[in-house]
Amino acid sequence: MNMHAQILGGSGSCAEGSEPASMPGWHGLHAKQGKMQRMTDTSFEIAALAARWVVEEGLEYGPAKQRAAKQLGVHGRAALPANDLLEEAVRDYIAVFCADTQAQELAALRQLALHWMDRLAVFRPHLGGAVWRGTATKNSDIYLQLFCDDCKSAEIALIDQRVNYLPRTVTGFTGTEVEALSVHAFCPALKEEIGVHLMVYDFDDVRGALKPDARGRAPRGDAVALRRLMEELLT
């Protein structure tokens, strides 16, 4: 169905014997169509520009979209692309500019994530973000969600393991503030340090963490799911 049909709520054809310009409100509808088209075009522009920063600088989706909108002189949130659109743009960017290196970099990051998940297994770690989705490069950080009976226990474990970390507060996937413990972890395969961010949740939050997204995909996975994903890519 074309855009006119969608706006008019029918087949898009005019009443018999009438002309489009003579229909009540036609010019207003035509203007609305043009505005919708401009918003769509702008969303694609923002997504394409933001994708470059997500891949090359490791920016998260939110800041990347805001930075792209500012550079393009777009104000307000209406034209910002949905995360699904930006993810498609990121995959397109990787396919064009990083096809020779991204798979190896992703494998290295997943291996490092698995190391930390095994190290913190008692806290039921789940991997999310670009490393889980498969769009990560060497510029991406690793994001692990920990689900603890006692939220302070993860911090105590890092202290016991003599791991230096930076504590801060961030907005979690539940919409509430959670503690994040950020560490620098050396990645042997990439020969550089990678940011590993541990978001600490209550144990009861694990159910919401596994709720599929609009496409039916798991937004994160535990160590078993990650190993399975890595094995599938090798076959």
TORPA-4810 file (N, C-alpha, C, O; in nm, 3 decimals):
<nodes>
NODE_1_0.084_-0.119_0.000_0.000_0.000_0.000_0.088_0.124_0.000_0.184_0.132_0.076_M
NODE_2_0.055_0.223_-0.086_0.139_0.341_-0.092_0.108_0.437_0.022_0.015_0.415_0.100_N
NODE_3_0.188_0.543_0.031_0.175_0.635_0.143_0.040_0.704_0.144_-0.017_0.723_0.251_M
NODE_4_-0.014_0.742_0.026_-0.144_0.807_0.021_-0.250_0.715_0.079_-0.337_0.759_0.154_H
NODE_5_-0.244_0.588_0.045_-0.344_0.493_0.094_-0.335_0.479_0.245_-0.437_0.468_0.313_A
NODE_6_-0.214_0.478_0.297_-0.197_0.466_0.441_-0.256_0.587_0.512_-0.321_0.573_0.616_Q
NODE_7_-0.233_0.705_0.458_-0.284_0.826_0.522_-0.436_0.831_0.514_-0.501_0.869_0.612_I
NODE_8_-0.493_0.794_0.400_-0.637_0.804_0.381_-0.711_0.687_0.442_-0.833_0.691_0.458_L
NODE_9_-0.638_0.582_0.478_-0.701_0.468_0.541_-0.778_0.382_0.444_-0.867_0.309_0.487_G
NODE_10_-0.748_0.388_0.314_-0.818_0.306_0.217_-0.726_0.267_0.105_-0.605_0.252_0.126_G
NODE_11_-0.781_0.249_-0.014_-0.701_0.204_-0.127_-0.621_0.314_-0.189_-0.532_0.289_-0.270_S
NODE_12_-0.652_0.440_-0.151_-0.576_0.551_-0.207_-0.643_0.609_-0.329_-0.599_0.713_-0.378_G
NODE_13_-0.749_0.548_-0.381_-0.817_0.602_-0.499_-0.916_0.708_-0.456_-0.970_0.701_-0.345_S
NODE_14_-0.942_0.808_-0.544_-1.034_0.916_-0.513_-1.175_0.873_-0.548_-1.196_0.777_-0.623_C
NODE_15_-1.273_0.945_-0.495_-1.412_0.918_-0.530_-1.432_0.944_-0.678_-1.366_1.029_-0.736_A
NODE_16_-1.526_0.869_-0.740_-1.546_0.878_-0.884_-1.584_1.020_-0.924_-1.672_1.082_-0.864_E
NODE_17_-1.516_1.070_-1.026_-1.548_1.201_-1.080_-1.484_1.315_-1.005_-1.505_1.431_-1.043_G
NODE_18_-1.405_1.288_-0.898_-1.343_1.396_-0.823_-1.195_1.402_-0.855_-1.136_1.305_-0.903_S
NODE_19_-1.137_1.517_-0.827_-0.995_1.537_-0.847_-0.928_1.547_-0.710_-0.990_1.597_-0.616_E
NODE_20_-0.804_1.502_-0.698_-0.737_1.506_-0.568_-0.740_1.644_-0.504_-0.766_1.656_-0.385_P
NODE_21_-0.713_1.749_-0.583_-0.703_1.882_-0.525_-0.835_1.932_-0.473_-0.838_2.025_-0.391_A
NODE_22_-0.949_1.873_-0.518_-1.079_1.920_-0.475_-1.127_1.851_-0.349_-1.231_1.887_-0.294_S
NODE_23_-1.052_1.749_-0.301_-1.093_1.677_-0.182_-1.068_1.761_-0.058_-0.963_1.825_-0.048_M
NODE_24_-1.163_1.764_0.036_-1.144_1.841_0.158_-1.019_1.794_0.232_-1.001_1.674_0.255_P
NODE_25_-0.934_1.888_0.270_-0.815_1.856_0.348_-0.703_1.792_0.270_-0.604_1.749_0.329_G
NODE_26_-0.715_1.784_0.137_-0.611_1.716_0.058_-0.475_1.780_0.076_-0.374_1.711_0.095_W
NODE_27_-0.471_1.913_0.070_-0.341_1.982_0.081_-0.278_1.957_0.217_-0.157_1.943_0.230_H
NODE_28_-0.364_1.951_0.320_-0.310_1.922_0.453_-0.253_1.782_0.461_-0.148_1.761_0.522_G
NODE_29_-0.323_1.687_0.399_-0.274_1.550_0.398_-0.145_1.538_0.317_-0.053_1.465_0.356_L
NODE_30_-0.140_1.609_0.206_-0.019_1.606_0.123_0.099_1.664_0.200_0.211_1.612_0.192_H
NODE_31_0.074_1.772_0.273_0.181_1.833_0.354_0.228_1.736_0.462_0.347_1.727_0.492_A
NODE_32_0.130_1.664_0.522_0.165_1.566_0.626_0.250_1.455_0.568_0.346_1.410_0.630_K
NODE_33_0.215_1.411_0.447_0.294_1.307_0.380_0.437_1.355_0.360_0.533_1.282_0.387_Q
NODE_34_0.450_1.479_0.312_0.585_1.532_0.289_0.665_1.540_0.417_0.785_1.512_0.418_G
NODE_35_0.599_1.579_0.526_0.668_1.587_0.655_0.712_1.449_0.701_0.823_1.432_0.751_K
NODE_36_0.623_1.350_0.685_0.658_1.214_0.724_0.776_1.162_0.643_0.864_1.095_0.697_M
NODE_37_0.778_1.193_0.514_0.888_1.148_0.429_1.019_1.212_0.471_1.124_1.147_0.474_Q
NODE_38_1.013_1.344_0.504_1.136_1.412_0.548_1.187_1.352_0.679_1.307_1.335_0.697_R
NODE_39_1.094_1.320_0.770_1.134_1.260_0.897_1.200_1.125_0.873_1.299_1.091_0.938_M
NODE_40_1.143_1.047_0.781_1.201_0.916_0.750_1.340_0.931_0.690_1.433_0.862_0.731_T
NODE_41_1.354_1.021_0.593_1.484_1.044_0.531_1.586_1.089_0.634_1.701_1.044_0.633_D
NODE_42_1.544_1.180_0.723_1.634_1.229_0.827_1.676_1.119_0.921_1.791_1.113_0.963_T
NODE_43_1.583_1.030_0.955_1.615_0.918_1.043_1.723_0.830_0.983_1.814_0.784_1.052_S
NODE_44_1.713_0.806_0.851_1.815_0.725_0.784_1.950_0.797_0.783_2.054_0.734_0.799_F
NODE_45_1.948_0.929_0.764_2.073_1.006_0.766_2.138_0.999_0.903_2.259_0.977_0.914_E
NODE_46_2.057_1.016_1.006_2.110_1.010_1.142_2.166_0.870_1.170_2.274_0.857_1.228_I
NODE_47_2.092_0.767_1.129_2.138_0.630_1.154_2.270_0.602_1.084_2.359_0.540_1.142_A
NODE_48_2.284_0.647_0.960_2.406_0.623_0.884_2.526_0.692_0.949_2.634_0.635_0.957_A
NODE_49_2.504_0.816_0.994_2.614_0.890_1.057_2.647_0.831_1.194_2.764_0.816_1.228_L
NODE_50_2.544_0.799_1.271_2.565_0.743_1.404_2.635_0.608_1.396_2.716_0.575_1.482_A
NODE_51_2.604_0.530_1.293_2.665_0.397_1.279_2.816_0.406_1.271_2.887_0.321_1.325_A
NODE_52_2.865_0.508_1.204_3.011_0.524_1.192_3.074_0.542_1.329_3.179_0.484_1.357_R
NODE_53_3.011_0.621_1.415_3.068_0.644_1.548_3.050_0.524_1.639_3.134_0.499_1.726_W
NODE_54_2.943_0.450_1.621_2.925_0.327_1.699_3.037_0.229_1.668_3.093_0.166_1.758_V
NODE_55_3.071_0.215_1.540_3.172_0.119_1.498_3.313_0.170_1.526_3.395_0.097_1.582_V
NODE_56_3.341_0.293_1.486_3.478_0.344_1.491_3.519_0.394_1.629_3.637_0.392_1.663_E
NODE_57_3.421_0.440_1.710_3.454_0.496_1.840_3.394_0.420_1.957_3.422_0.451_2.073_E
NODE_58_3.311_0.322_1.927_3.251_0.243_2.033_3.142_0.315_2.110_3.111_0.277_2.223_G
NODE_59_3.082_0.418_2.051_2.974_0.490_2.119_2.852_0.401_2.134_2.826_0.315_2.049_L
NODE_60_2.779_0.422_2.242_2.651_0.354_2.257_2.547_0.420_2.167_2.568_0.533_2.120_E
NODE_61_2.437_0.352_2.144_2.338_0.399_2.048_2.283_0.537_2.083_2.274_0.625_1.997_Y
NODE_62_2.246_0.556_2.209_2.185_0.684_2.248_2.275_0.803_2.220_2.234_0.893_2.148_G
NODE_63_2.396_0.806_2.276_2.487_0.917_2.249_2.521_0.933_2.101_2.536_1.046_2.053_P
NODE_64_2.533_0.821_2.029_2.567_0.830_1.886_2.454_0.897_1.808_2.481_0.980_1.721_A
NODE_65_2.330_0.863_1.838_2.217_0.925_1.769_2.208_1.073_1.801_2.183_1.155_1.712_K
NODE_66_2.228_1.109_1.926_2.222_1.249_1.965_2.333_1.331_1.899_2.310_1.443_1.855_Q
NODE_67_2.451_1.274_1.893_2.564_1.343_1.829_2.539_1.361_1.680_2.568_1.467_1.624_R
NODE_68_2.486_1.259_1.616_2.457_1.267_1.473_2.349_1.371_1.445_2.360_1.449_1.351_A
NODE_69_2.245_1.371_1.527_2.137_1.468_1.509_2.189_1.610_1.525_2.150_1.700_1.450_A
NODE_70_2.275_1.631_1.622_2.331_1.764_1.644_2.415_1.808_1.525_2.406_1.923_1.482_K
NODE_71_2.496_1.717_1.471_2.581_1.752_1.357_2.497_1.785_1.234_2.535_1.870_1.154_Q
NODE_72_2.384_1.717_1.220_2.297_1.740_1.105_2.200_1.857_1.129_2.122_1.892_1.041_L
NODE_73_2.207_1.915_1.247_2.120_2.028_1.276_1.975_1.989_1.300_1.885_2.069_1.277_G
NODE_74_1.953_1.866_1.345_1.817_1.818_1.371_1.786_1.836_1.519_1.865_1.797_1.606_V
NODE_75_1.670_1.895_1.547_1.631_1.920_1.685_1.508_1.836_1.722_1.424_1.810_1.636_H
NODE_76_1.499_1.796_1.846_1.386_1.715_1.889_1.413_1.567_1.867_1.504_1.529_1.793_G
NODE_77_1.332_1.485_1.932_1.353_1.341_1.928_1.274_1.272_1.818_1.294_1.153_1.792_R
NODE_78_1.183_1.344_1.753_1.092_1.281_1.658_1.165_1.212_1.544_1.122_1.105_1.499_A
NODE_79_1.275_1.271_1.496_1.343_1.216_1.379_1.452_1.115_1.416_1.513_1.056_1.327_A
NODE_80_1.477_1.094_1.545_1.581_0.999_1.584_1.541_0.858_1.542_1.428_0.817_1.565_L
NODE_81_1.632_0.784_1.483_1.599_0.649_1.437_1.579_0.553_1.554_1.638_0.571_1.661_P
NODE_82_1.496_0.453_1.533_1.481_0.347_1.633_1.610_0.266_1.639_1.689_0.267_1.545_A
NODE_83_1.630_0.198_1.749_1.751_0.119_1.766_1.765_0.011_1.659_1.877_-0.020_1.617_N
NODE_84_1.653_-0.046_1.615_1.660_-0.149_1.511_1.716_-0.092_1.381_1.794_-0.157_1.312_D
NODE_85_1.675_0.032_1.348_1.724_0.095_1.226_1.873_0.125_1.238_1.949_0.105_1.144_L
NODE_86_1.915_0.172_1.355_2.057_0.200_1.375_2.138_0.071_1.371_2.249_0.069_1.318_L
NODE_87_2.085_-0.035_1.427_2.158_-0.163_1.422_2.178_-0.210_1.279_2.284_-0.261_1.244_E
NODE_88_2.076_-0.192_1.195_2.091_-0.228_1.054_2.200_-0.143_0.988_2.279_-0.193_0.908_E
NODE_89_2.203_-0.014_1.022_2.306_0.075_0.967_2.445_0.034_1.014_2.541_0.040_0.938_A
NODE_90_2.455_-0.008_1.139_2.583_-0.054_1.192_2.630_-0.179_1.117_2.747_-0.190_1.081_V
NODE_91_2.539_-0.273_1.094_2.575_-0.395_1.022_2.617_-0.361_0.878_2.710_-0.421_0.824_R
NODE_92_2.549_-0.266_0.817_2.586_-0.224_0.681_2.726_-0.161_0.681_2.807_-0.190_0.593_D
NODE_93_2.753_-0.077_0.780_2.885_-0.011_0.788_2.995_-0.115_0.806_3.099_-0.107_0.741_Y
NODE_94_2.971_-0.212_0.893_3.069_-0.317_0.916_3.094_-0.396_0.788_3.208_-0.428_0.755_I
NODE_95_2.987_-0.428_0.716_3.000_-0.507_0.593_3.084_-0.435_0.488_3.155_-0.499_0.411_A
NODE_96_3.076_-0.302_0.487_3.149_-0.225_0.385_3.292_-0.195_0.429_3.385_-0.207_0.349_V
NODE_97_3.309_-0.155_0.555_3.440_-0.102_0.597_3.520_-0.195_0.689_3.641_-0.176_0.704_F
NODE_98_3.456_-0.294_0.749_3.527_-0.377_0.848_3.514_-0.526_0.822_3.538_-0.607_0.912_C
NODE_99_3.477_-0.563_0.702_3.450_-0.704_0.672_3.571_-0.793_0.695_3.556_-0.910_0.730_A
NODE_100_3.692_-0.741_0.677_3.812_-0.823_0.687_3.858_-0.846_0.831_3.935_-0.938_0.858_D
NODE_101_3.810_-0.763_0.924_3.863_-0.768_1.061_3.757_-0.793_1.168_3.790_-0.841_1.276_T
NODE_102_3.633_-0.760_1.141_3.531_-0.758_1.247_3.506_-0.895_1.309_3.489_-0.905_1.430_Q
NODE_103_3.503_-0.998_1.229_3.473_-1.131_1.282_3.578_-1.175_1.385_3.544_-1.232_1.489_A
NODE_104_3.704_-1.148_1.355_3.811_-1.186_1.448_3.806_-1.102_1.575_3.828_-1.152_1.685_Q
NODE_105_3.776_-0.974_1.559_3.767_-0.886_1.676_3.649_-0.926_1.764_3.661_-0.927_1.886_E
NODE_106_3.537_-0.958_1.702_3.420_-1.002_1.777_3.450_-1.130_1.855_3.414_-1.142_1.972_L
NODE_107_3.516_-1.224_1.791_3.550_-1.350_1.857_3.640_-1.325_1.978_3.624_-1.389_2.082_A
NODE_108_3.734_-1.233_1.963_3.825_-1.201_2.074_3.749_-1.139_2.190_3.776_-1.172_2.306_A
NODE_109_3.656_-1.050_2.161_3.578_-0.985_2.267_3.486_-1.085_2.336_3.468_-1.080_2.458_L
NODE_110_3.428_-1.174_2.259_3.341_-1.276_2.320_3.422_-1.371_2.408_3.373_-1.415_2.512_R
NODE_111_3.543_-1.402_2.368_3.627_-1.487_2.450_3.663_-1.417_2.581_3.664_-1.480_2.687_Q
NODE_112_3.692_-1.288_2.573_3.722_-1.211_2.695_3.598_-1.202_2.784_3.608_-1.215_2.906_L
NODE_113_3.482_-1.179_2.723_3.358_-1.174_2.800_3.333_-1.306_2.872_3.291_-1.308_2.987_A
NODE_114_3.359_-1.416_2.802_3.339_-1.548_2.861_3.433_-1.570_2.979_3.395_-1.632_3.079_L
NODE_115_3.554_-1.520_2.968_3.650_-1.531_3.078_3.595_-1.464_3.203_3.603_-1.519_3.313_H
NODE_116_3.540_-1.343_3.186_3.486_-1.272_3.302_3.356_-1.334_3.351_3.328_-1.331_3.471_W
NODE_117_3.278_-1.391_3.261_3.156_-1.458_3.304_3.189_-1.582_3.387_3.121_-1.610_3.486_M
NODE_118_3.291_-1.655_3.348_3.334_-1.770_3.427_3.391_-1.725_3.561_3.370_-1.788_3.664_D
NODE_119_3.463_-1.615_3.558_3.526_-1.563_3.679_3.421_-1.517_3.781_3.443_-1.525_3.901_R
NODE_120_3.308_-1.468_3.731_3.202_-1.415_3.817_3.075_-1.501_3.809_2.964_-1.451_3.825_L
NODE_121_3.094_-1.630_3.784_2.981_-1.720_3.759_2.880_-1.722_3.873_2.761_-1.742_3.849_A
NODE_122_2.925_-1.703_3.996_2.836_-1.708_4.112_2.729_-1.599_4.106_2.626_-1.610_4.172_V
NODE_123_2.753_-1.495_4.026_2.658_-1.384_4.018_2.569_-1.392_3.894_2.507_-1.293_3.856_F
NODE_124_2.562_-1.508_3.832_2.472_-1.534_3.718_2.490_-1.428_3.607_2.393_-1.363_3.570_R
NODE_125_2.610_-1.411_3.555_2.634_-1.306_3.455_2.566_-1.334_3.322_2.558_-1.449_3.277_P
NODE_126_2.517_-1.228_3.261_2.459_-1.232_3.126_2.526_-1.125_3.041_2.550_-1.013_3.087_H
NODE_127_2.556_-1.160_2.919_2.620_-1.067_2.825_2.515_-0.997_2.740_2.424_-1.061_2.687_L
NODE_128_2.529_-0.866_2.726_2.441_-0.789_2.638_2.523_-0.699_2.547_2.644_-0.716_2.534_G
NODE_129_2.457_-0.602_2.485_2.529_-0.504_2.404_2.578_-0.561_2.272_2.536_-0.667_2.227_G
NODE_130_2.670_-0.487_2.211_2.719_-0.520_2.077_2.793_-0.653_2.073_2.790_-0.722_1.971_A
NODE_131_2.861_-0.689_2.182_2.935_-0.815_2.183_2.837_-0.933_2.177_2.867_-1.035_2.114_V
NODE_132_2.723_-0.920_2.240_2.621_-1.025_2.232_2.552_-1.021_2.096_2.529_-1.126_2.036_W
NODE_133_2.517_-0.901_2.047_2.442_-0.889_1.921_2.526_-0.926_1.800_2.472_-0.957_1.694_R
NODE_134_2.658_-0.922_1.814_2.744_-0.959_1.701_2.788_-0.841_1.618_2.838_-0.860_1.507_G
NODE_135_2.772_-0.718_1.668_2.811_-0.599_1.593_2.933_-0.531_1.653_2.965_-0.418_1.616_T
NODE_136_3.001_-0.597_1.744_3.114_-0.536_1.813_3.240_-0.538_1.728_3.261_-0.626_1.645_A
NODE_137_3.325_-0.437_1.750_3.460_-0.431_1.695_3.557_-0.409_1.812_3.515_-0.405_1.927_T
NODE_138_3.683_-0.395_1.781_3.782_-0.375_1.888_3.757_-0.246_1.966_3.812_-0.229_2.075_K
NODE_139_3.675_-0.156_1.912_3.645_-0.031_1.982_3.526_-0.043_2.076_3.490_0.053_2.144_N
NODE_140_3.464_-0.161_2.081_3.345_-0.181_2.165_3.383_-0.226_2.305_3.484_-0.295_2.325_S
NODE_141_3.303_-0.186_2.401_3.318_-0.233_2.538_3.231_-0.357_2.560_3.144_-0.388_2.478_D
NODE_142_3.256_-0.424_2.669_3.180_-0.543_2.707_3.086_-0.506_2.821_3.126_-0.442_2.918_I
NODE_143_2.960_-0.546_2.808_2.859_-0.515_2.909_2.802_-0.645_2.966_2.740_-0.723_2.894_Y
NODE_144_2.825_-0.666_3.094_2.775_-0.784_3.163_2.675_-0.741_3.271_2.700_-0.647_3.346_L
NODE_145_2.563_-0.812_3.277_2.467_-0.790_3.383_2.483_-0.901_3.487_2.480_-1.019_3.453_Q
NODE_146_2.500_-0.861_3.612_2.513_-0.956_3.723_2.385_-0.953_3.805_2.329_-0.846_3.831_L
NODE_147_2.339_-1.070_3.846_2.214_-1.080_3.922_2.247_-1.142_4.058_2.277_-1.261_4.069_F
NODE_148_2.240_-1.057_4.161_2.295_-1.094_4.290_2.187_-1.096_4.399_2.093_-1.017_4.397_C
NODE_149_2.203_-1.189_4.493_2.118_-1.190_4.611_2.149_-1.069_4.698_2.060_-1.011_4.761_D
NODE_150_2.275_-1.032_4.702_2.321_-0.913_4.776_2.400_-0.828_4.678_2.506_-0.869_4.631_D
NODE_151_2.349_-0.709_4.646_2.410_-0.626_4.542_2.552_-0.583_4.576_2.628_-0.546_4.485_C
NODE_152_2.590_-0.585_4.701_2.725_-0.546_4.740_2.824_-0.662_4.723_2.945_-0.640_4.725_K
NODE_153_2.773_-0.782_4.706_2.861_-0.898_4.701_2.952_-0.897_4.579_3.065_-0.945_4.586_S
NODE_154_2.904_-0.844_4.467_2.988_-0.838_4.347_3.106_-0.744_4.368_3.218_-0.774_4.327_A
NODE_155_3.081_-0.632_4.431_3.189_-0.537_4.459_3.290_-0.598_4.555_3.411_-0.581_4.538_E
NODE_156_3.241_-0.669_4.655_3.331_-0.735_4.750_3.417_-0.840_4.679_3.535_-0.857_4.710_I
NODE_157_3.355_-0.912_4.584_3.430_-1.014_4.510_3.543_-0.952_4.429_3.652_-1.009_4.423_A
NODE_158_3.520_-0.837_4.368_3.626_-0.769_4.293_3.739_-0.726_4.386_3.857_-0.737_4.352_L
NODE_159_3.701_-0.678_4.503_3.803_-0.638_4.601_3.886_-0.759_4.644_4.008_-0.752_4.653_I
NODE_160_3.816_-0.871_4.669_3.887_-0.993_4.711_3.980_-1.043_4.601_4.086_-1.099_4.630_D
NODE_161_3.941_-1.022_4.473_4.024_-1.066_4.361_4.126_-0.960_4.321_4.198_-0.975_4.222_Q
NODE_162_4.132_-0.852_4.398_4.227_-0.742_4.376_4.213_-0.682_4.236_4.311_-0.656_4.166_R
NODE_163_4.090_-0.662_4.198_4.058_-0.601_4.069_4.027_-0.453_4.091_3.941_-0.419_4.171_V
NODE_164_4.098_-0.369_4.021_4.068_-0.226_4.029_3.943_-0.195_3.946_3.930_-0.242_3.834_N
NODE_165_3.854_-0.118_4.002_3.730_-0.087_3.933_3.684_0.054_3.966_3.725_0.114_4.066_Y
NODE_166_3.599_0.106_3.879_3.542_0.239_3.899_3.392_0.222_3.919_3.322_0.179_3.827_L
NODE_167_3.339_0.256_4.037_3.195_0.245_4.059_3.121_0.370_4.012_3.172_0.482_4.026_P
NODE_168_3.005_0.351_3.957_2.920_0.463_3.918_2.776_0.414_3.913_2.750_0.295_3.929_R
NODE_169_2.685_0.506_3.891_2.543_0.472_3.883_2.493_0.501_3.743_2.517_0.608_3.689_T
NODE_170_2.421_0.404_3.684_2.367_0.419_3.550_2.220_0.376_3.551_2.173_0.314_3.646_V
NODE_171_2.150_0.410_3.444_2.013_0.364_3.428_2.014_0.225_3.365_2.068_0.207_3.255_T
NODE_172_1.956_0.128_3.433_1.956_-0.009_3.384_1.839_-0.039_3.293_1.758_0.049_3.265_G
NODE_173_1.831_-0.163_3.245_1.725_-0.201_3.152_1.588_-0.201_3.219_1.485_-0.204_3.151_F
NODE_174_1.585_-0.198_3.353_1.458_-0.190_3.424_1.404_-0.047_3.431_1.291_-0.025_3.472_T
NODE_175_1.487_0.049_3.389_1.448_0.189_3.397_1.486_0.256_3.528_1.466_0.376_3.544_G
NODE_176_1.541_0.179_3.620_1.585_0.233_3.748_1.737_0.239_3.751_1.804_0.181_3.667_T
NODE_177_1.790_0.311_3.849_1.935_0.325_3.861_1.995_0.199_3.922_1.943_0.143_4.018_E
NODE_178_2.106_0.156_3.864_2.179_0.041_3.916_2.326_0.077_3.927_2.373_0.172_3.864_V
NODE_179_2.398_0.002_4.006_2.540_0.025_4.020_2.615_-0.042_3.906_2.585_-0.155_3.868_E
NODE_180_2.713_0.029_3.851_2.798_-0.026_3.746_2.942_-0.023_3.795_2.990_0.078_3.845_A
NODE_181_3.009_-0.136_3.781_3.149_-0.149_3.819_3.229_-0.167_3.692_3.217_-0.269_3.625_L
NODE_182_3.311_-0.068_3.658_3.385_-0.070_3.532_3.532_-0.103_3.557_3.597_-0.046_3.644_S
NODE_183_3.583_-0.198_3.477_3.723_-0.238_3.489_3.788_-0.234_3.352_3.720_-0.237_3.250_V
NODE_184_3.921_-0.227_3.351_4.000_-0.238_3.228_4.059_-0.379_3.225_4.134_-0.417_3.314_H
NODE_185_4.025_-0.453_3.122_4.072_-0.591_3.111_4.156_-0.606_2.986_4.116_-0.564_2.877_A
NODE_186_4.273_-0.666_3.000_4.361_-0.686_2.886_4.308_-0.801_2.800_4.277_-0.908_2.851_F
NODE_187_4.299_-0.776_2.671_4.254_-0.878_2.576_4.377_-0.929_2.500_4.431_-0.857_2.416_C
NODE_188_4.422_-1.050_2.527_4.543_-1.103_2.461_4.533_-1.105_2.310_4.630_-1.072_2.241_P
NODE_189_4.418_-1.143_2.257_4.404_-1.155_2.112_4.414_-1.019_2.042_4.468_-1.010_1.932_A
NODE_190_4.363_-0.915_2.107_4.367_-0.781_2.049_4.489_-0.701_2.095_4.520_-0.596_2.039_L
NODE_191_4.556_-0.753_2.199_4.675_-0.688_2.255_4.646_-0.545_2.302_4.726_-0.454_2.282_K
NODE_192_4.531_-0.527_2.364_4.496_-0.397_2.421_4.391_-0.416_2.530_4.329_-0.521_2.542_E
NODE_193_4.374_-0.310_2.609_4.277_-0.317_2.717_4.138_-0.284_2.666_4.119_-0.198_2.579_E
NODE_194_4.040_-0.355_2.721_3.900_-0.338_2.684_3.820_-0.302_2.809_3.846_-0.356_2.916_I
NODE_195_3.726_-0.212_2.795_3.639_-0.179_2.906_3.538_-0.289_2.930_3.467_-0.331_2.838_G
NODE_196_3.530_-0.336_3.053_3.431_-0.435_3.092_3.344_-0.371_3.200_3.393_-0.334_3.306_V
NODE_197_3.215_-0.360_3.172_3.123_-0.292_3.264_3.029_-0.395_3.324_2.959_-0.467_3.253_H
NODE_198_3.028_-0.400_3.456_2.946_-0.496_3.530_2.828_-0.421_3.592_2.846_-0.345_3.687_L
NODE_199_2.708_-0.443_3.539_2.589_-0.382_3.594_2.526_-0.476_3.695_2.498_-0.592_3.664_M
NODE_200_2.505_-0.427_3.816_2.463_-0.511_3.927_2.313_-0.496_3.951_2.264_-0.388_3.982_V
NODE_201_2.241_-0.608_3.938_2.096_-0.611_3.955_2.058_-0.705_4.069_2.137_-0.788_4.113_Y
NODE_202_1.934_-0.689_4.115_1.879_-0.785_4.210_1.853_-0.917_4.138_1.832_-0.919_4.016_D
NODE_203_1.855_-1.024_4.210_1.834_-1.156_4.150_1.699_-1.164_4.080_1.689_-1.228_3.975_F
NODE_204_1.597_-1.101_4.134_1.462_-1.109_4.077_1.453_-1.042_3.940_1.357_-1.066_3.867_D
NODE_205_1.550_-0.958_3.905_1.546_-0.888_3.776_1.581_-0.977_3.658_1.567_-0.936_3.543_D
NODE_206_1.627_-1.098_3.685_1.675_-1.184_3.577_1.563_-1.222_3.480_1.589_-1.242_3.361_V
NODE_207_1.441_-1.231_3.527_1.329_-1.265_3.437_1.311_-1.158_3.330_1.299_-1.189_3.212_R
NODE_208_1.311_-1.033_3.372_1.296_-0.924_3.276_1.413_-0.915_3.180_1.398_-0.867_3.068_G
NODE_209_1.529_-0.961_3.224_1.649_-0.954_3.140_1.639_-1.045_3.019_1.704_-1.021_2.918_A
NODE_210_1.560_-1.151_3.029_1.553_-1.251_2.923_1.431_-1.234_2.833_1.407_-1.316_2.745_L
NODE_211_1.354_-1.129_2.855_1.235_-1.106_2.773_1.276_-1.073_2.630_1.355_-0.981_2.610_K
NODE_212_1.225_-1.146_2.530_1.264_-1.122_2.390_1.229_-0.982_2.343_1.135_-0.921_2.395_P
NODE_213_1.304_-0.931_2.246_1.274_-0.801_2.190_1.163_-0.813_2.086_1.103_-0.919_2.071_D
NODE_214_1.136_-0.703_2.014_1.025_-0.701_1.918_1.044_-0.804_1.807_0.945_-0.847_1.746_A
NODE_215_1.167_-0.843_1.779_1.194_-0.942_1.675_1.204_-1.084_1.729_1.237_-1.177_1.655_R
NODE_216_1.175_-1.099_1.857_1.182_-1.231_1.917_1.322_-1.275_1.955_1.344_-1.392_1.985_G
NODE_217_1.419_-1.182_1.953_1.557_-1.216_1.985_1.585_-1.196_2.134_1.529_-1.106_2.197_R
NODE_218_1.670_-1.279_2.188_1.712_-1.262_2.327_1.804_-1.141_2.337_1.902_-1.134_2.263_A
NODE_219_1.777_-1.045_2.425_1.860_-0.926_2.435_1.994_-0.950_2.503_2.083_-0.865_2.497_P
NODE_220_2.009_-1.065_2.566_2.134_-1.101_2.634_2.134_-1.251_2.659_2.031_-1.317_2.644_R
NODE_221_2.249_-1.303_2.697_2.257_-1.447_2.719_2.361_-1.481_2.824_2.454_-1.404_2.848_G
NODE_222_2.345_-1.597_2.888_2.441_-1.642_2.989_2.560_-1.711_2.921_2.570_-1.712_2.798_D
NODE_223_2.649_-1.767_3.000_2.770_-1.827_2.946_2.738_-1.946_2.855_2.805_-1.966_2.754_A
NODE_224_2.636_-2.023_2.890_2.598_-2.138_2.807_2.551_-2.090_2.670_2.589_-2.145_2.567_V
NODE_225_2.467_-1.986_2.670_2.416_-1.932_2.544_2.529_-1.871_2.461_2.529_-1.883_2.339_A
NODE_226_2.624_-1.806_2.527_2.735_-1.745_2.454_2.824_-1.851_2.391_2.866_-1.837_2.276_L
NODE_227_2.853_-1.956_2.465_2.935_-2.065_2.409_2.865_-2.128_2.288_2.929_-2.158_2.188_R
NODE_228_2.735_-2.146_2.301_2.660_-2.204_2.189_2.668_-2.114_2.067_2.685_-2.161_1.954_R
NODE_229_2.656_-1.983_2.089_2.662_-1.886_1.980_2.799_-1.890_1.914_2.809_-1.885_1.791_L
NODE_230_2.905_-1.900_1.992_3.041_-1.903_1.937_3.065_-2.033_1.859_3.132_-2.032_1.756_M
NODE_231_3.011_-2.143_1.909_3.027_-2.270_1.839_2.953_-2.270_1.705_3.002_-2.325_1.606_E
NODE_232_2.835_-2.207_1.703_2.756_-2.202_1.580_2.831_-2.127_1.470_2.822_-2.163_1.353_E
NODE_233_2.905_-2.025_1.508_2.980_-1.946_1.410_3.099_-2.021_1.354_3.151_-1.986_1.248_L
NODE_234_3.144_-2.124_1.425_3.259_-2.202_1.379_3.218_-2.316_1.286_3.303_-2.374_1.219_L
NODE_235_3.089_-2.347_1.282_3.043_-2.459_1.199_2.997_-2.410_1.063_2.956_-2.491_0.979_T
</nodes>
